[in-house]
Amino acid sequence: VQVELCFAYNQSAGNPNYRRNITLAYTLEADRDRRPPRLRFARSQSAVFHGFFSMPHTRCQKLELLLMDNVRDKLRPIIISMNYSLPLRIPEHPRLGLRSLDPYPVLNQAQILENHTEVQFQKECGQDNKCDSNLEIQAAFVSELGQPLSRLQYSRDGRKLLLSINVTNTPSRERAGEDAHEALLTLAVPPALLLSSVRPAGTCQANETIVCELGNPFKRNQRMELLIAFEVTGVTLHTRELQAQLQLSTSSHQDNLWPMTLTLLVDYTLRASLSIVNHRLQSFFGGTVMGESGMKTAEDVGSPLKYEFQVSPMGEGLTALGTLVLGLEWPYEVINGKWLLYPTEITIHGNGSWPCRPPGDLVNPLNLTLSVPGDRPPSPQRRRRQLDPGGGPAPPPVTLAAAKKAKSETKLKCGSDQARCVWLECPIPDSPAITNVTVQARVWNSTFIEDYRDFDRVSVSGWATLFLRTSIPTINMENKTVWFSVDIDSDLVEELPAEIELWLVLVAVGAGLLLLGLIILLLWKCGFFKRARTRALYEAKRQKAEMKSQPSETERLAGDY
C-alpha cells in the first residue's frame, strides 16, 4: 500500500510575499484502535511513522506500507491517522526591542491538526462496502453409515461418535447472501466428548471450545460440509443425554445467528457374558420304582446332576440402577405331570457363597435331605461293572431296548409338547469378579422306568438366559443365552444265559441220537413198521345171474285169489 503525503501553506497575516522554508513534524499511525495492527510502515517496520516535511520546497512524500500476514478482518477499513505540528523555534540570542516574526511562524489554531484516511479492502459487498450475509447451518449426530442418530447406543466396545454439519451462504428474499467475512463455527461439547478428527483436516481447533474456520470470506453461494469425530470417554450409567451447542458468527451483517443445540439421548449398553462349564452331561436310570412318599433323601430320587454357570463382570457398578439376573428354563415335569429333573439346590459363589431360592418353592419342594456336596453321578459303565460279582471281564449286557432300534432314543426339551418347564431366577451380585452359579438336581428315576423303559437313551435339554432388570430405559444389555442338556441312558439289563461247555453239547447230542435209535429198534420189533394185506378187501364178489320170467298183471291178480 502506498500513501502519498502532501502539504502546502498559505500566509494568513503579515507579508503576503512570505516564501520562507517551513518544516513540519508529522506522525502517521495505521490501525490505531486495533491490536495488532494490520499494516506497518516499510521504513519504520511498525504501525507508527514519524517524519518531517519541508515546505514549499517539497510538495508530496510517498510512503510504503506493508500488509501483515494472515489478516482476518478484511471487512472493516484500515484507518491511517495523521497529526502534524510546527516545531517551536526559540531565538538563539534574545535581545530587547522590536524584531521581525518572519523566522517564527505559527500554525492557525482554528485549523484541524489531525486527519484520517480509510483504506478499503477489495470485497464483493455492494457499493456501500457493507456485506449482508445469510449463513445457515444444519447439523446432526450420525452413525458411521451416515444415518441420523437420536439415541447413542453406548458400550465399552464402541466409543466413536460422528457429528455432521452443513453450512451454506445462499441468497434469500430477506437477505442478499453476500460474503460472510471471518465466518466461524464454535462448538461447545460436554467433557465426555473428545475431539478425535475433522474432515476437512485442519479446519477446527480444540481448546475450551471447538472453533472451526469456515472461510474468510465465506463466499456467496458457498457450501461447506464438516464431519467431526469424537471419542466418547466419560459416559457413565448416570449419563442420560449429551448436548452440543453450535454457534455461527461473522463480521458481516447478519442479526439472526442464534445458537443451535443438539441433544443425543444415551442408551448405556452393558457388556456381560454367560458360559457353562459343561453343556452336555451323562447320567442313567435303572433299578426299581420308588414312590414319592417313600423318598427321604435326594439320593432316593435318582442319579445326581450338576451344572456350573459362569457370569463375567460388567465393569460398571449397577448399584441401585438395576439387577443382573440369571434365568433358567428348567425341564421340570413330563407332560403327564410326573417329575422329570428334580432341582435340589442352587448356590451362588461370588464374594462368599449363598443359596438362591427362586419364588414359587420350585427348588427341593419335597424338602428331601440333601446329599454330601461334591456328589458325582457314576457312569453307566461303572454301575454295570458293579452288577458283575465276578469282577472279571464279562460280555456286555443286553438292554431291554436293544431290539427296538427305531425307538432307541427320544428327546425332551423345553418348548415341546413332551415336557413342561418352569422359570427359575437368581439375582447376580454386583461384583467385579467372576460369579459362579451351581445348579444341582436329580434324575427322577421312577418316571423314566415307568414311561421310558423302552428307550435306550432319553435326552433332556433346557437353557439359561442372563438378562438385566432395570426401570431406567437408558440402560440396557443384550441377553446372553446358553443351552444345557443331559443324556440319560437306560441301565435296565437282563443277563445272558450261562455259557455251556462244548463237550457237554457233544455228549448231549450223542445221547439223543442213541435214544432215538433204540426207540426205532423197539418199534420195529413190535411190527410197527409191517404193512397189512388188504387186497382181498377190495376185490368184488362175483354173483351168478338167474333168468326168471315175470308174471303178468292178470296172473298176479288170479294168484292172489
Backbone torsions as a table, in degrees:
resi	resn	phi	psi	omega
1	VAL	NA	131.4	176.8
2	GLN	-110.2	135.7	179.0
3	VAL	-118.6	129.0	178.1
4	GLU	-105.9	126.1	-175.9
5	LEU	-113.2	121.2	-177.2
6	CYS	-128.6	136.8	177.6
7	PHE	-131.3	149.0	172.5
8	ALA	-153.7	155.8	-179.5
9	TYR	-134.5	156.9	173.6
10	ASN	-127.2	140.9	179.4
11	GLN	-84.2	123.2	-178.0
12	SER	-91.4	-17.3	179.7
13	ALA	-152.2	163.3	176.4
14	GLY	90.2	-151.9	-175.2
15	ASN	-70.3	117.8	-179.0
16	PRO	-67.7	-17.0	178.7
17	ASN	-93.1	17.4	-178.1
18	TYR	-68.7	122.4	179.8
19	ARG	-138.5	35.2	-179.7
20	ARG	-73.8	158.0	179.9
21	ASN	-77.4	128.5	179.5
22	ILE	-120.5	133.8	179.8
23	THR	-110.0	122.8	177.0
24	LEU	-98.7	146.3	170.0
25	ALA	-104.0	129.0	-177.6
26	TYR	-132.7	160.1	178.4
27	THR	-134.2	127.1	175.6
28	LEU	-109.7	137.2	178.8
29	GLU	-139.4	128.5	179.9
30	ALA	-101.4	137.0	178.1
31	ASP	51.4	57.8	-177.9
32	ARG	-61.3	-37.0	-174.2
33	ASP	-93.1	9.2	-179.1
34	ARG	-122.7	139.7	174.1
35	ARG	-134.0	121.4	-0.1
36	PRO	-80.9	155.9	178.4
37	PRO	-71.4	158.4	-177.5
38	ARG	-92.6	-12.0	179.2
39	LEU	-128.0	156.4	172.0
40	ARG	-142.9	148.8	-179.7
41	PHE	-79.9	138.1	-176.1
42	ALA	-65.9	-33.5	-175.4
43	ARG	-80.2	-31.6	-178.2
44	SER	-104.5	-11.8	-177.7
45	GLN	55.8	32.1	175.1
46	SER	-149.0	174.8	-178.5
47	ALA	-81.0	-1.4	-179.0
48	VAL	-121.1	136.6	178.8
49	PHE	-134.8	129.9	177.4
50	HIS	-109.2	131.8	-178.5
51	GLY	-148.7	174.3	178.7
52	PHE	-126.9	146.7	-177.4
53	PHE	-132.6	123.7	-177.2
54	SER	-102.4	125.5	-178.9
55	MET	-120.1	151.7	-5.8
56	PRO	-87.6	13.2	-178.5
57	HIS	-61.6	-41.0	-179.4
58	THR	-110.4	132.4	179.2
59	ARG	-98.1	-42.3	-175.9
60	CYS	-142.6	152.2	172.6
61	GLN	-128.1	144.4	176.7
62	LYS	-113.5	131.6	178.5
63	LEU	-121.8	141.9	180.0
64	GLU	-103.3	131.1	176.4
65	LEU	-114.8	143.2	-178.6
66	LEU	-108.6	135.4	178.4
67	LEU	-81.4	132.3	-180.0
68	MET	-68.9	154.9	177.8
69	ASP	-72.6	152.7	174.6
70	ASN	54.4	48.0	175.6
71	VAL	-74.5	124.2	-179.1
72	ARG	-91.2	-44.3	-176.4
73	ASP	-83.2	97.6	176.5
74	LYS	-109.6	4.9	-179.1
75	LEU	-89.2	-46.6	-178.9
76	ARG	-80.3	142.8	-178.9
77	PRO	-71.9	156.5	173.3
78	ILE	-87.3	124.4	-177.4
79	ILE	-100.9	123.8	176.8
80	ILE	-105.5	118.4	-177.3
81	SER	-100.2	142.9	178.4
82	MET	-136.2	134.9	168.9
83	ASN	-135.3	151.5	-175.2
84	TYR	-139.9	163.3	-179.5
85	SER	-153.9	160.8	177.5
86	LEU	-108.4	113.8	-176.8
87	PRO	-58.1	137.5	-179.4
88	LEU	-79.0	127.4	179.7
89	ARG	-102.1	132.5	179.3
90	ILE	-109.4	132.7	179.5
91	PRO	-56.8	140.0	-179.5
92	GLU	-73.1	-37.4	-178.7
93	HIS	-127.2	86.6	-178.8
94	PRO	-62.5	144.1	176.9
95	ARG	-150.1	159.7	-177.0
96	LEU	-80.8	155.5	177.1
97	GLY	109.6	175.2	-179.5
98	LEU	-77.9	139.3	179.1
99	ARG	-137.1	160.5	178.3
100	SER	-78.1	138.0	179.2
101	LEU	-93.8	4.2	-179.1
102	ASP	-58.8	-34.9	178.8
103	PRO	-73.3	-7.4	-174.5
104	TYR	-126.1	68.2	179.8
105	PRO	-71.3	157.0	176.4
106	VAL	-131.5	158.4	179.1
107	LEU	-86.0	148.2	177.1
108	ASN	-67.5	118.5	-176.8
109	GLN	-71.1	-15.6	177.7
110	ALA	-82.1	-7.2	-178.2
111	GLN	-94.2	141.1	178.8
112	ILE	-71.3	128.0	-176.3
113	LEU	-98.1	11.5	-179.5
114	GLU	-136.3	145.0	-177.2
115	ASN	-138.8	149.0	-179.6
116	HIS	-129.2	136.8	179.1
117	THR	-129.1	135.1	-179.7
118	GLU	-99.8	137.4	175.5
119	VAL	-116.4	113.9	-177.1
120	GLN	-91.1	143.0	170.2
121	PHE	-80.8	149.0	175.5
122	GLN	-74.3	124.1	-177.5
123	LYS	-153.3	158.7	-178.6
124	GLU	-97.4	78.9	-175.5
125	CYS	-135.0	25.2	177.5
126	GLY	83.3	-178.9	-175.3
127	GLN	-70.6	-28.2	-175.8
128	ASP	-87.6	3.2	-179.0
129	ASN	58.2	22.5	175.1
130	LYS	-112.6	127.1	-176.8
131	CYS	-96.3	130.5	178.1
132	ASP	-112.8	96.5	-175.2
133	SER	-88.3	170.6	178.5
134	ASN	-143.0	64.3	179.6
135	LEU	-71.7	134.3	175.9
136	GLU	-135.9	151.0	-175.1
137	ILE	-134.8	143.1	170.0
138	GLN	-131.6	132.4	-176.0
139	ALA	-146.9	150.6	178.8
140	ALA	-163.7	147.4	169.3
141	PHE	-75.6	135.2	-175.2
142	VAL	-132.2	162.0	174.2
143	SER	-83.3	177.6	179.0
144	GLU	-67.1	-18.2	176.0
145	LEU	-92.1	2.3	178.1
146	GLY	86.9	9.8	179.4
147	GLN	-84.0	134.8	179.2
148	PRO	-60.6	143.2	-179.9
149	LEU	-114.4	133.0	170.3
150	SER	-107.3	-18.0	178.4
151	ARG	-136.5	141.1	177.2
152	LEU	-99.5	117.7	175.6
153	GLN	-85.8	89.1	-172.6
154	TYR	-87.8	137.1	171.9
155	SER	-150.1	165.9	-179.3
156	ARG	-71.0	-16.3	179.7
157	ASP	-82.0	-31.9	-179.0
158	GLY	-124.0	114.9	-174.1
159	ARG	-124.9	26.6	-177.1
160	LYS	-108.1	136.2	179.5
161	LEU	-135.7	134.6	-178.4
162	LEU	-112.4	141.4	175.7
163	LEU	-120.9	118.9	-179.9
164	SER	-101.1	129.9	-176.2
165	ILE	-131.1	132.6	175.1
166	ASN	-123.6	125.7	-179.5
167	VAL	-119.9	133.6	179.5
168	THR	-130.5	159.6	175.0
169	ASN	-141.0	76.5	-176.8
170	THR	-113.2	148.4	179.9
171	PRO	-66.3	152.3	175.5
172	SER	-139.8	-179.2	179.5
173	ARG	-66.3	-31.6	-177.1
174	GLU	-89.6	-28.1	-172.8
175	ARG	-132.3	147.8	-174.6
176	ALA	-77.2	-22.4	-179.5
177	GLY	68.8	36.2	178.3
178	GLU	-77.5	179.0	-175.3
179	ASP	-55.6	134.6	175.9
180	ALA	-100.6	106.8	-177.8
181	HIS	-82.8	145.4	-179.0
182	GLU	50.8	47.9	179.6
183	ALA	-73.8	122.4	-178.3
184	LEU	-129.3	151.0	171.7
185	LEU	-123.5	123.3	-179.5
186	THR	-112.5	129.2	-180.0
187	LEU	-116.7	130.6	172.6
188	ALA	-112.7	115.1	-176.6
189	VAL	-121.7	157.7	179.0
190	PRO	-70.4	162.2	-179.7
191	PRO	-62.2	-18.4	179.9
192	ALA	-69.7	-15.7	-179.4
193	LEU	-108.3	119.5	177.4
194	LEU	-110.1	132.0	-179.7
195	LEU	-63.7	125.8	-179.2
196	SER	-106.2	-51.2	-178.9
197	SER	-157.9	161.3	-179.2
198	VAL	-138.0	137.7	170.2
199	ARG	-122.2	126.2	-0.9
200	PRO	-66.3	147.7	-176.0
201	ALA	-65.2	143.6	176.9
202	GLY	80.9	5.0	-177.8
203	THR	-76.5	-35.7	-172.2
204	CYS	-118.5	150.5	175.2
205	GLN	-128.8	140.1	-176.5
206	ALA	-110.2	124.6	169.1
207	ASN	-128.0	-120.1	171.3
208	GLU	-70.6	-33.2	172.8
209	THR	-126.2	171.5	177.9
210	ILE	-102.3	121.7	-178.2
211	VAL	-114.1	125.0	-179.5
212	CYS	-117.0	127.1	177.9
213	GLU	-88.2	117.9	-177.8
214	LEU	-87.6	-29.3	-179.3
215	GLY	155.7	152.1	177.6
216	ASN	-142.6	86.8	5.9
217	PRO	-92.5	165.0	168.5
218	PHE	-87.3	106.6	-165.4
219	LYS	-64.8	163.1	172.7
220	ARG	-63.0	135.3	-179.1
221	ASN	65.2	17.1	178.4
222	GLN	-84.5	146.8	176.2
223	ARG	-128.3	145.3	-179.6
224	MET	-144.0	134.8	178.4
225	GLU	-117.6	129.0	177.2
226	LEU	-115.0	141.6	174.0
227	LEU	-128.1	110.0	-175.2
228	ILE	-108.3	127.9	179.5
229	ALA	-104.6	133.8	178.6
230	PHE	-117.3	148.5	167.5
231	GLU	-97.2	122.7	-179.1
232	VAL	-90.2	110.5	-173.4
233	THR	-121.2	-29.8	-171.1
234	GLY	-103.3	18.0	-179.6
235	VAL	-78.8	132.9	177.6
236	THR	-122.9	179.8	178.2
237	LEU	-64.8	-20.0	-179.4
238	HIS	-89.2	-6.6	-180.0
239	THR	-77.7	123.5	-178.7
240	ARG	-102.3	-31.3	-177.6
241	GLU	-156.6	161.6	174.1
242	LEU	-122.1	133.5	-179.5
243	GLN	-121.3	139.4	175.1
244	ALA	-128.6	134.1	179.6
245	GLN	-111.2	128.2	-178.1
246	LEU	-114.6	134.4	-178.4
247	GLN	-135.8	119.4	172.6
248	LEU	-86.6	147.4	176.4
249	SER	-148.1	152.9	178.6
250	THR	-158.1	152.0	175.4
251	SER	-83.5	-8.5	172.6
252	SER	-74.0	170.4	-177.3
253	HIS	-82.2	118.4	173.9
254	GLN	-163.8	117.8	-172.2
255	ASP	-106.9	15.3	-179.5
256	ASN	-119.4	28.2	-179.7
257	LEU	-90.0	87.0	180.0
258	TRP	-94.5	154.1	177.5
259	PRO	-64.4	148.1	177.6
260	MET	-117.4	129.1	-177.8
261	THR	-112.8	127.1	175.1
262	LEU	-107.7	132.2	179.5
263	THR	-119.6	128.2	179.5
264	LEU	-122.6	115.4	177.4
265	LEU	-70.6	144.5	-175.6
266	VAL	-110.7	121.0	169.7
267	ASP	-103.6	111.3	-177.6
268	TYR	-84.2	117.8	-179.3
269	THR	-100.9	115.5	178.9
270	LEU	-79.4	150.0	178.1
271	ARG	-117.2	117.5	174.9
272	ALA	-141.6	157.4	-178.6
273	SER	-128.9	151.7	178.8
274	LEU	-128.0	131.2	177.6
275	SER	-138.9	162.7	179.4
276	ILE	-127.5	139.6	-175.9
277	VAL	-65.7	-43.3	-178.3
278	ASN	-140.7	112.8	-178.4
279	HIS	-68.1	-37.4	-173.1
280	ARG	-123.0	124.3	177.2
281	LEU	-104.6	163.0	176.0
282	GLN	-117.9	135.0	177.9
283	SER	-148.8	-170.8	-176.1
284	PHE	-154.5	165.7	169.9
285	PHE	-137.8	151.8	-178.0
286	GLY	172.0	-172.7	-179.4
287	GLY	86.8	-142.0	-177.0
288	THR	-119.6	162.1	179.9
289	VAL	-77.0	134.5	175.9
290	MET	-124.8	131.9	-179.8
291	GLY	-72.6	158.4	-178.0
292	GLU	-62.7	-36.5	-178.7
293	SER	-68.7	-23.5	-179.3
294	GLY	-87.1	-2.5	-178.1
295	MET	-87.9	130.6	179.8
296	LYS	-115.8	-35.2	-178.8
297	THR	-120.8	166.3	178.9
298	ALA	-66.3	-25.4	179.2
299	GLU	-67.1	-24.5	178.4
300	ASP	-69.9	-19.3	-177.1
301	VAL	-72.3	-49.6	-177.5
302	GLY	162.3	-165.3	-176.9
303	SER	-68.9	145.6	-175.2
304	PRO	-82.2	154.8	174.5
305	LEU	-130.5	149.0	179.2
306	LYS	-146.3	116.9	176.5
307	TYR	-109.8	138.4	179.4
308	GLU	-123.1	117.4	178.8
309	PHE	-106.9	145.2	179.1
310	GLN	-123.0	128.7	178.8
311	VAL	-113.5	120.5	-179.3
312	SER	-82.6	154.9	-179.1
313	PRO	-70.7	157.4	-178.2
314	MET	-92.0	-22.6	-178.4
315	GLY	90.1	-13.7	178.2
316	GLU	-124.3	130.0	179.2
317	GLY	-75.5	121.7	-179.8
318	LEU	-74.7	-32.1	-173.8
319	THR	47.2	-116.4	-177.1
320	ALA	-96.7	10.9	-175.6
321	LEU	-86.0	-15.9	-178.6
322	GLY	174.7	178.8	-178.9
323	THR	-136.8	135.6	174.4
324	LEU	-88.1	131.1	-172.8
325	VAL	-127.9	136.6	171.8
326	LEU	-103.7	117.1	179.2
327	GLY	-109.1	139.5	-178.4
328	LEU	-118.6	125.2	169.7
329	GLU	-90.0	96.1	-166.0
330	TRP	-100.8	127.1	176.1
331	PRO	-70.0	101.1	-167.3
332	TYR	-96.3	-44.4	-175.6
333	GLU	-141.3	160.7	168.6
334	VAL	-83.6	176.1	-170.4
335	ILE	-67.9	-23.6	179.8
336	ASN	-87.8	5.3	175.6
337	GLY	95.6	-1.8	178.3
338	LYS	-78.4	152.3	179.5
339	TRP	-61.3	148.1	177.4
340	LEU	-117.7	-78.4	172.1
341	LEU	-113.4	117.3	-173.2
342	TYR	-93.9	108.6	179.2
343	PRO	-72.1	130.4	-177.9
344	THR	-107.4	-32.2	-175.7
345	GLU	-164.5	140.1	173.0
346	ILE	-125.3	124.6	-176.4
347	THR	-125.3	137.1	177.8
348	ILE	-108.0	128.4	179.9
349	HIS	-116.6	107.9	176.1
350	GLY	-134.2	-114.4	171.6
351	ASN	-84.6	68.3	-170.7
352	GLY	114.5	-174.7	179.4
353	SER	-134.4	141.1	178.0
354	TRP	-156.1	152.4	-178.7
355	PRO	-79.3	154.3	174.5
356	CYS	-108.9	128.7	-179.5
357	ARG	-121.2	92.3	178.5
358	PRO	-62.3	152.4	178.7
359	PRO	-65.8	152.7	178.1
360	GLY	98.6	2.1	179.4
361	ASP	51.8	51.9	-177.2
362	LEU	-96.2	-14.0	179.9
363	VAL	-100.1	120.4	-177.9
364	ASN	49.4	57.0	-178.4
365	PRO	-67.0	-19.3	180.0
366	LEU	-88.0	-0.5	179.5
367	ASN	54.5	45.0	177.3
368	LEU	-75.3	149.8	177.6
369	THR	-70.2	126.9	-175.7
370	LEU	-80.6	151.8	179.6
371	SER	-79.9	175.1	-179.7
372	VAL	-67.0	135.7	178.6
373	PRO	-58.4	145.1	-179.2
374	GLY	94.3	6.7	176.9
375	ASP	-63.1	133.9	-178.7
376	ARG	-120.6	138.7	178.9
377	PRO	-72.3	126.3	175.6
378	PRO	-69.3	149.3	-179.1
379	SER	-73.8	156.1	176.8
380	PRO	-58.1	-35.0	180.0
381	GLN	-65.1	-40.2	179.6
382	ARG	-66.6	-40.3	179.9
383	ARG	-63.2	-40.7	-178.4
384	ARG	-71.2	-31.4	175.7
385	ARG	-67.4	-33.1	177.8
386	GLN	-67.6	-25.7	179.5
387	LEU	-74.4	-14.1	-178.7
388	ASP	-92.1	104.6	-176.9
389	PRO	-67.7	-23.4	-176.8
390	GLY	-70.0	-27.0	178.5
391	GLY	77.8	-11.0	-179.1
392	GLY	-92.0	179.7	178.4
393	PRO	-64.2	137.0	-178.3
394	ALA	-136.4	153.8	178.0
395	PRO	-65.2	148.6	-178.1
396	PRO	-62.6	140.4	178.9
397	PRO	-70.0	157.4	178.4
398	VAL	-98.8	120.7	178.7
399	THR	-75.8	161.0	-178.5
400	LEU	-68.6	-25.6	-178.2
401	ALA	-95.1	8.2	-174.5
402	ALA	-64.9	-31.5	-178.1
403	ALA	-85.4	0.9	-176.9
404	LYS	-119.6	67.2	-174.7
405	LYS	-62.8	-29.5	-178.7
406	ALA	-67.8	-21.6	-178.8
407	LYS	-119.7	27.3	-171.6
408	SER	-70.7	-19.6	-177.4
409	GLU	-145.2	142.9	174.4
410	THR	-137.4	157.4	-176.3
411	LYS	-123.4	133.8	175.6
412	LEU	-120.5	120.9	-178.8
413	LYS	-142.5	157.4	179.0
414	CYS	-65.2	138.9	-178.7
415	GLY	95.0	-8.1	178.1
416	SER	-95.9	175.4	-179.9
417	ASP	-92.6	14.9	-179.7
418	GLN	-112.5	-10.8	-178.1
419	ALA	-140.4	148.3	175.6
420	ARG	-114.0	126.7	-176.1
421	CYS	-110.1	154.3	175.9
422	VAL	-120.7	159.7	-177.4
423	TRP	-103.2	120.4	178.8
424	LEU	-112.9	131.1	-178.2
425	GLU	-122.5	141.4	175.9
426	CYS	-137.5	120.8	175.8
427	PRO	-70.3	138.4	-179.4
428	ILE	-99.2	132.7	-177.5
429	PRO	-68.2	153.3	177.0
430	ASP	-80.1	93.3	-172.7
431	SER	-134.0	143.4	177.0
432	PRO	-77.4	-7.3	-179.2
433	ALA	-103.7	168.8	178.6
434	ILE	-69.5	136.0	178.5
435	THR	-107.7	130.6	178.3
436	ASN	-105.3	136.2	176.8
437	VAL	-121.0	120.2	-178.4
438	THR	-107.9	125.6	178.3
439	VAL	-114.2	118.7	178.0
440	GLN	-110.1	141.0	-176.5
441	ALA	-151.1	175.3	178.0
442	ARG	-132.5	142.0	172.2
443	VAL	-74.2	125.2	-179.7
444	TRP	-77.1	96.6	-169.7
445	ASN	-59.0	-42.9	-174.4
446	SER	-63.2	-37.3	179.5
447	THR	-62.2	-41.4	-177.9
448	PHE	-72.1	-35.7	178.1
449	ILE	-66.4	-40.4	-176.3
450	GLU	-77.0	-41.9	-171.0
451	ASP	-104.2	-20.6	-172.9
452	TYR	-130.1	27.5	-179.5
453	ARG	-70.2	-18.5	179.7
454	ASP	-84.7	0.7	-178.9
455	PHE	-110.3	142.8	178.1
456	ASP	-79.6	-27.6	-179.0
457	ARG	-149.1	138.8	174.7
458	VAL	-122.4	120.9	-179.9
459	SER	-101.6	122.6	-178.8
460	VAL	-117.7	130.8	-176.0
461	SER	-138.6	154.5	174.7
462	GLY	-150.9	-166.1	179.0
463	TRP	-150.6	159.4	179.1
464	ALA	-121.4	142.1	-177.1
465	THR	-130.6	130.7	174.0
466	LEU	-101.8	123.7	-177.7
467	PHE	-143.0	167.5	-178.5
468	LEU	-107.6	131.8	175.9
469	ARG	-112.3	113.5	-178.5
470	THR	-150.8	153.8	177.0
471	SER	-97.7	1.0	-179.0
472	ILE	-95.3	115.8	-173.7
473	PRO	-68.8	-17.5	-177.1
474	THR	-87.3	-2.9	177.9
475	ILE	-111.8	126.0	-179.9
476	ASN	-146.1	168.4	179.6
477	MET	-152.1	138.9	176.6
478	GLU	-72.8	128.9	-179.5
479	ASN	-64.6	140.6	177.2
480	LYS	-113.6	128.2	-176.3
481	THR	-127.9	135.2	173.2
482	VAL	-130.4	150.7	178.8
483	TRP	-104.6	156.2	176.5
484	PHE	-140.4	153.8	-178.6
485	SER	-153.7	167.7	175.3
486	VAL	-142.2	132.8	174.6
487	ASP	-96.2	113.9	-176.4
488	ILE	-105.2	110.1	-177.2
489	ASP	-92.0	145.7	177.6
490	SER	-72.9	132.6	177.7
491	ASP	-111.4	15.4	176.8
492	LEU	-81.0	123.7	-174.1
493	VAL	-134.0	155.7	167.7
494	GLU	-127.7	135.9	-170.7
495	GLU	-80.0	149.2	173.3
496	LEU	-72.3	150.4	175.4
497	PRO	-61.3	155.9	-177.1
498	ALA	-64.4	149.1	-179.1
499	GLU	-72.6	135.4	-178.2
500	ILE	-104.5	136.0	-179.7
501	GLU	-67.3	153.0	-176.4
502	LEU	-68.0	-39.5	-177.1
503	TRP	-66.4	-31.5	176.3
504	LEU	-65.6	-37.2	178.7
505	VAL	-65.2	-42.7	-179.8
506	LEU	-65.7	-42.1	178.7
507	VAL	-63.1	-41.3	-179.4
508	ALA	-65.2	-39.3	179.0
509	VAL	-66.0	-43.6	179.4
510	GLY	-63.2	-43.3	179.4
511	ALA	-63.2	-37.1	178.6
512	GLY	-65.3	-42.2	179.5
513	LEU	-65.8	-39.3	178.5
514	LEU	-64.5	-43.5	179.2
515	LEU	-62.4	-41.0	178.7
516	LEU	-63.0	-39.8	179.2
517	GLY	-65.2	-40.5	179.1
518	LEU	-63.9	-40.2	179.4
519	ILE	-64.4	-42.4	179.8
520	ILE	-63.4	-41.7	-179.8
521	LEU	-63.5	-41.7	179.5
522	LEU	-63.1	-41.7	179.5
523	LEU	-66.7	-33.2	179.8
524	TRP	-69.7	-39.7	178.5
525	LYS	-63.6	-33.4	-179.8
526	CYS	-79.9	1.9	179.3
527	GLY	75.9	21.0	-179.3
528	PHE	-64.3	-26.7	-176.3
529	PHE	-97.7	1.0	178.4
530	LYS	-76.2	145.3	-179.0
531	ARG	-101.7	134.8	178.6
532	ALA	-76.8	146.5	179.5
533	ARG	-89.4	107.5	-174.0
534	THR	-113.0	18.9	-176.3
535	ARG	-70.2	-36.9	-177.9
536	ALA	-67.0	-29.1	-179.2
537	LEU	-66.2	-25.2	-175.7
538	TYR	-101.1	-0.1	-180.0
539	GLU	-84.5	139.5	-177.9
540	ALA	-81.3	138.2	178.0
541	LYS	-79.9	135.4	-179.2
542	ARG	-84.4	139.6	176.0
543	GLN	-126.9	139.8	179.2
544	LYS	-82.6	143.9	178.2
545	ALA	-96.3	133.2	178.1
546	GLU	-114.1	140.0	-179.6
547	MET	-99.4	114.5	175.2
548	LYS	-124.8	143.0	178.0
549	SER	-86.8	146.4	-177.4
550	GLN	-98.1	126.8	178.6
551	PRO	-65.0	155.2	177.1
552	SER	-79.5	178.2	-177.3
553	GLU	-71.0	-31.3	-178.8
554	THR	-73.8	-41.1	178.8
555	GLU	-66.2	-34.2	-179.8
556	ARG	-67.8	-37.2	179.3
557	LEU	-71.4	-40.3	-179.9
558	ALA	-66.8	-36.7	178.6
559	GLY	-64.4	-31.0	-177.9
560	ASP	-70.1	-32.5	179.7
561	TYR	-84.9	NA	NA
